[in-house]
Amino acid sequence: MQLFVESDVDAGALRGEKIAVLGYGSQGRAHAMNLRDSGYEVVIGLRPDGKTTPKAQRDGFAVKAPAEAVKGAGLVAFLAPDLAQAQLYKDIEPNLKNGATLLFAHGFNIHYKLIQPRADLDVILIAPKGPGDLVRRQYEQGRGVPCLMAVAQDASGKAQARALAYAHGIGGTRGGVLATTFREE
């Protein structure tokens, strides 16, 4: 088993990239807030009439429809419920920039091929091993929740570096990041 920590992170792997977080539930809110506090530009992709839209706006985020949120994003985090992700991918795919990274917090949709990403996209997984409120609380206390990491598609040759940079942005490298596969997760 391979364990990654803060010293393994390429701090420039996501520098200057807009991150679109799709979903604002337990994990989505924690990831978005931690990433913003780590210095990343974060936009939230939600249905305009979604129940979490007002919460994301109160938290100070720009909220756009998912297809608009992903425009120009270097990394798109799929943190909506698993059962909604396949349709969500179909809705946003035309607006994904070439060479973007798709990030998942669960292996289901990629492992079972419910989502089959374009060949030019990196496909990674960062799965914190705790609920979102713990991910946020640990980050605020200078600690982090351990994460699992996997790479399903490495079109750029930098997918793992981008995954570790994301994990670092949410505090995961403070707790340690274990390499796995989408299937094992």
SVG drawing of the C-alpha trace seen along z (x, -y; Angstrom):
<svg xmlns="http://www.w3.org/2000/svg" viewBox="-37 -36 45 40">
<polyline fill="none" stroke="black" stroke-width="0.4" points="0.0,0.0 1.3,-3.4 0.8,-6.3 1.1,-10.0 1.5,-13.0 2.0,-16.7 5.6,-16.5 4.5,-14.4 2.3,-17.2 3.2,-19.2 1.7,-22.5 1.6,-23.8 -0.5,-20.9 -3.8,-22.8 -2.4,-26.3 -4.5,-28.9 -7.3,-26.3 -10.9,-27.0 -12.6,-24.1 -16.2,-23.4 -17.9,-21.5 -21.1,-19.8 -23.3,-19.2 -23.4,-20.9 -24.3,-18.2 -22.1,-17.0 -19.0,-16.3 -19.6,-19.1 -19.9,-21.8 -16.8,-20.7 -14.7,-20.2 -15.7,-23.6 -15.0,-25.5 -11.7,-23.8 -10.6,-24.4 -11.5,-28.0 -9.7,-28.4 -6.7,-26.7 -6.6,-29.5 -8.5,-27.9 -11.1,-29.6 -14.3,-27.5 -17.7,-27.7 -20.6,-25.6 -22.8,-23.8 -26.4,-23.3 -29.9,-23.4 -31.1,-27.0 -34.1,-25.7 -32.1,-23.2 -32.5,-23.0 -28.8,-23.7 -28.5,-26.7 -29.4,-29.2 -26.9,-27.6 -24.1,-27.8 -24.9,-31.4 -25.0,-32.2 -21.6,-30.6 -20.3,-33.2 -20.0,-31.0 -20.9,-31.8 -23.6,-29.3 -24.4,-28.4 -26.2,-25.7 -23.9,-22.7 -23.3,-23.1 -22.3,-26.8 -20.2,-26.1 -17.9,-23.7 -17.1,-26.1 -13.4,-26.8 -12.9,-24.6 -9.6,-22.7 -11.1,-20.3 -14.7,-19.2 -15.6,-17.5 -18.7,-15.2 -20.0,-15.4 -23.7,-15.1 -25.5,-11.8 -24.2,-8.7 -27.5,-8.1 -27.6,-11.6 -24.1,-11.6 -24.5,-9.8 -27.2,-12.2 -25.1,-15.1 -22.1,-14.0 -24.3,-14.0 -25.5,-17.5 -22.1,-19.0 -19.9,-17.0 -20.3,-19.5 -18.9,-22.3 -15.9,-20.5 -12.7,-22.0 -10.2,-19.7 -7.7,-18.2 -9.9,-18.9 -9.9,-16.5 -13.0,-14.8 -12.9,-13.9 -15.1,-11.5 -15.4,-10.8 -16.9,-7.3 -15.9,-4.7 -19.4,-3.5 -20.1,-5.4 -16.7,-4.9 -16.2,-1.3 -19.6,-0.2 -19.2,-2.3 -22.3,-4.4 -20.0,-7.3 -17.6,-6.8 -15.5,-10.0 -13.9,-11.3 -10.4,-10.2 -8.8,-13.6 -10.0,-13.9 -8.1,-12.8 -10.4,-10.7 -9.4,-10.6 -10.9,-9.7 -10.3,-11.4 -12.5,-9.8 -12.2,-11.1 -12.9,-8.4 -15.3,-10.5 -18.4,-12.6 -18.2,-16.1 -18.7,-17.9 -15.6,-16.0 -13.6,-16.8 -14.4,-20.5 -13.8,-20.5 -10.5,-18.6 -9.3,-21.1 -10.2,-24.1 -8.3,-22.5 -5.2,-22.1 -5.6,-18.4 -7.1,-16.2 -9.2,-13.2 -7.4,-10.4 -8.4,-9.9 -8.3,-7.2 -6.9,-8.1 -7.2,-6.4 -6.5,-7.2 -8.8,-5.6 -7.6,-7.7 -4.4,-9.6 -4.7,-11.6 -2.4,-14.4 0.3,-12.3 -0.4,-14.4 -3.6,-12.9 -2.0,-11.6 -0.3,-14.9 -3.7,-16.7 -5.4,-14.2 -2.8,-14.8 -3.1,-18.6 -6.9,-18.3 -6.5,-16.0 -4.1,-18.6 -6.6,-21.4 -9.2,-19.6 -6.8,-18.7 -6.4,-15.0 -2.7,-14.9 -2.5,-16.0 -4.2,-12.7 -2.5,-10.6 -3.7,-9.5 -3.8,-5.8 -3.5,-4.7 -6.3,-2.4 -8.5,-1.7 -12.0,-2.8 -13.0,0.9 -11.5,1.3 -13.0,-1.9"/>
</svg>
